[in-house]
Amino acid sequence: MTVPYQVLIAYRPFHIDDPNLAQTVATDATIQAAFEALQQAGFDVSVLSVGADIANVLRHYDPRHTVIFNYCDGFDDDPTGYDPVTGIFERLGFAYTGAHDAILLSSQDKGRTKVIMEREHISTPTYRIYEQADVNGWNIFPALVKPVRKHGSLGITPESVVETPEQLARQVGRVLNEWQQPALVEDFIDGTEYRVSVWGNAALEVLPLMSIQFLPMPERPYGMKDFDTKWLEHGMQIDIPAKVEPGLLTRIEQVAMQAFRALEMRDYGGIDIRVRDGIPYVIDPNANADICDVSSFSQMARAAGYDYATVLARIVGLAAERIPGT
């Protein structure tokens, strides 16, 4: 295959001492797997280590013949931080994979995301944002408490699901003190969680769903992904494809595509959904979903018959539609 552009895998190395946080970021092995997959797909591909001089480095490349595969997530050794590198890509005129800079910035704030979903009439759990531990007025229990600007389940523990006003005030105070940011409190929907992977732009495709059933555990009476559960896959039964009744499957797919468009995702994205009384609720959308070779996205793509090289090639192809002059 002859491709009229080269692919640069933009990768910002991290230096994280905390072994728990270290598992949330891309590693050299992750980047090597992506490099080999893109080579296998027939691309002229290089790895671009992103540092403070990235703007000057990029001036050696022609935006008319380059696609940047954006593998940057996190900033200043904070794996959940907003990385302004996409703003640099845009200023220099480069096409790059995934959501555009403004969306990546706004998606850091769960409150903003909630406002958009409400405005677009997309089902999402009832919520409030608290900047102090005065939680008078909240009367929906059980409730889930989490930092409003953290991702990857950081700040979520078994104590994050609360059943009383006293527990709520204590947990909100803990978020305010430990994470130095407001707390998002929302109606907790128990039960099976569905991860929905969507890709495309003008036309969208929903990959086979992943279902997560939470196994009963004394220390976790409610089914949820706290930090340990999410990254260690502890106490969960995962099925791909999920076993879902056809009518419900259609509703889940429709809500996921609605959220993808409303939140202005591009190329690919992940939407976490839970169901109550037959209604799918968007729990957590991810405009910068993990797409490493062992990610849930890649597993769902394999269930649809796509190998890893094909997955990355398609994502690059979607971004290439934005090359200047095309």
N, C-alpha and C positions, 0 to 999 in steps of 0.2 A: 504494500500500500504506500503510495506517495502522498504525503500531506504537505500543503504549502505553508506550513508554519511550524515553529518549534514549540516545545512545551517546557516551561520552567516550573519545577516544583519548589514553591516558596515555603521555606521551613525555618522557624525561629527556634533554635536550640534553647532548652531550659536548664537551669541549674537549681534543682529543688532537693533539699536534704530530707524533707518529710517523705517517707516511703509511701504513705497513703496518697499524698498529692501527686507523687511521681507517676503513679499508674494512670493518671487522668490525662497525660499529655502524650503527644506523638514522640516516638523514640527514633533513633537511627535505624533500628530494624524495621519500624513502620514505614519510614521513608524509603528504605531500600526495597521493600516489597512493592510499594507504589511505583518506584522507578522501574523495576523489572517488569511489572505488569504493563506499564505504558510502552516500554520497549517492545514487549511481546505483541502489543497492539499495533506496532509499526511506526511509532512516533520517534522523532529526534528529540530526546529528553535530557535535561540537565537538572541538577539539584542546586537551588539558590539559597545559600545560608543568609538569613535576614538579620541584619544588624543595623547599627545607627547610620551606616553609610549606604543604605539600600537605595535611596533616590539616585545617588551618583552611579551606583553599580548598574541600575536599570537603564541609564542613559546610553549604555553600550548596546542595547537591544532595540529592535525596530517594532513598535506596537502593531504595525501592519502585518507582521509575520511571526507574532508571538502570542501564545496563550499562557497565562500564569495559572498553575494549579495551586490554589490557595490552601496551604496546609498549616496556616498560622492560626493558633487559638490560644488566647491568653496573652499577657503582657507583663514585663518587668518581673518575671518569675512568679507571677500569679496566674495559675491556669484558668481562672475564671474571668480574668481582666479583659477589657476591650482593647484589641490591637488596632491602632490607627493605620497599619500598613495598607489596608484596602483603600484608604483615602489617598495614599501616595500612588497606588496603582491607577486610580481614577484620574488624578491630576496629570499623570504622565501619559494617559490615553490608552492604557493596557486593558484588554479583555481578561477577566479572571473568573474562576469557577466560584459558584455559590452566590449568596445574597450580597447586595451592594452595601457600601459602607454605612449609609444612614440607617439601614435596617439592622445591621450587625450592632450598631451603637444602641438603637432604641430597644432591641431585643434583650439587652442586658437588664432591663427594668421590667419585672413581671407585672407591675402596676400598669405601665403603658400598654403592655400586651393585652391585659384584661380590658382596658378601655376600648381598644380596637375591636376585640371580639364582641363586646357588648354593643358597640356601635353598628357592627355588621350582623347583629342578631345571631351570633354563633353561641351555642350552648356552652357555658363554662360555669363552674361552681360559684355560688354567691360568695362575696369576699369583702373584706375591708383592710385598709392599710393603717397601721398604728405607728405613730412616731413617739409615743410614750406608753407606759404600762397601764394607763387608765383605759380599761376595756369595757366600760359601761356601754350597754346597748347591744352587745353581741349575745345572741341567745340560741345559736344553732350549734348543737353538739351531736356527735363528736366533731371537732374542728381540727384542721391541720395548720400549724404555725411554721413559717419558714422565712429566711431572709429574703427581702424583695429583690436584691441584686446579686444573688449567688446562683450558680448553676452546677450541674453534676451532682445534685443532691447534697452539696455542702451545706452544713447547718441543719440538716435533718437527722434526727435521732429517734429512737423509740419513744422518747418523751415528747416528740413534736405533735403527736395526736393527743388532744386533751378532751376531757369529758365534763369539766366543771369550770365555772368562772374563775375559781381560785387557781386551778392549773393553767388556765389561759393566761391570766395576768403574770404568773410566774414564768411561763415559757416566752411570752412576748418580752418580758424584761430580760430574759436570758439572751434573746436574739439582739436586742438593743445594746446590751453590754458587751457581748462576745464578738458581734460582727459589726458594731458601730454603724448600723443602718436600720431603716424601718422594718417592721415585721408585716408580712402578708398573712392574714388569717382567712381561711376559706372553709366552706362546708366540705367535710371529708366524705368522699364517696368510696365505700369499701368494696371489695370484690376484685374480680379479674381486671387486669389492666391490659390494654391493647396498644402496642407500638405500631404505628402506621407510617410506612416509608413511602414518600411521594417523590416522583421526579418528572422533569419536563418543564416546559415554559408555556408556549401557546397551547399545546395539548399536554395533559397530565396523565401519568400512569401511576396507579397504586399497586405496589408490590404485595405479595401474599403477607397477610398480617402475622405478627408475632403476638402470642398471648402469654401473660405472666400470671400464674396462679400462686398465691403466697401460702406456703405451708404453715400450719399452726405451730407457733413457737411461744413458750411461756413468756419470754422477754419481749415478744412482739405480738400482742393480742390482736392488732389490726394489720391488715395486709397493705404494706406500703414499701416503697423503696427509700430507705434511709441510705446514708453514704455507704455503710458496709454492705448492705444488701445489694445495692446497685453495682458496686465495683467488684465484689467477691462472688456475686451470684449465689448468695447464701440464702437458703430457705425459700427457694422459688422453683416452680416447675414451668419450664419454658417450652412452648410448642410453636413450630413453624412448619407448615402454615397452621394458623389457629383454627380451632374447630368452632365455627360460628354459623348460626342459622342464617340462610341466604338473605332474608329480609333485613336482619340486623347488620349483616355484612355490608349491604348496600347503604344503609344509613350511616354506618361508621365511615365508609369510603367517601360519601358525599360531604360529611362534616369535615373530614380531614382535608379534602380538596378546597372546601370553602375557606378553611383557616389558612392553608398554603397561599391562596390568592389574596386574602384579606391582609395578611402579614407581609405580603410582597416578597415571599421567598422566591428564589431562582434556582434552577437546575436540579436541586435535591433538597429534601428536608425531612424531619421526623416530627410526628405529632403523637403525643401520648393521650390516650382516651380511656375513660371509664364509663360504664353504663349504669343508669338507674332508671327503673320502670320503662325500659326499652329506649330511653333517650341517651344518645352518646354525648358526653361532656368532654370538652377539650381541657385536659389537665395541664399539659406542659408542651408547648411547641418549641422546636429547635431548628432555627434557621441555619445553624452551622453544625449539623449532625456529624457524628463520627462516621467516617467511610473507610476505615482501615480494613485490611483483609479479613479480620475476624469480628468486625463490628456487626451489630444487629442489622444494619442496612445491607451489608454484604451478604449476610446469611439469608435475608429475605429475597435478595436478588438471585441468589443461587437457587432458592426454591422456585423462582420463576424461570430458571433455565439460563441465567447469565453468569458466566465466570467472572473472576475479578478483573481481568484485562478488559473484558467487554464493558463492565460497569464503569471503569475509569475512562475508557475511550468514549463512552456515551456522554459522560459528564463534561469531558473536554470538548466534545462536539457541540454540546449545548452552549458552552461559553464562547466557542469560536464564532457563533452566530453574531456575537457582539464585537468582533474585530473591526476596527475602523475601516470604513470603505466597503464592507461586505453587505 
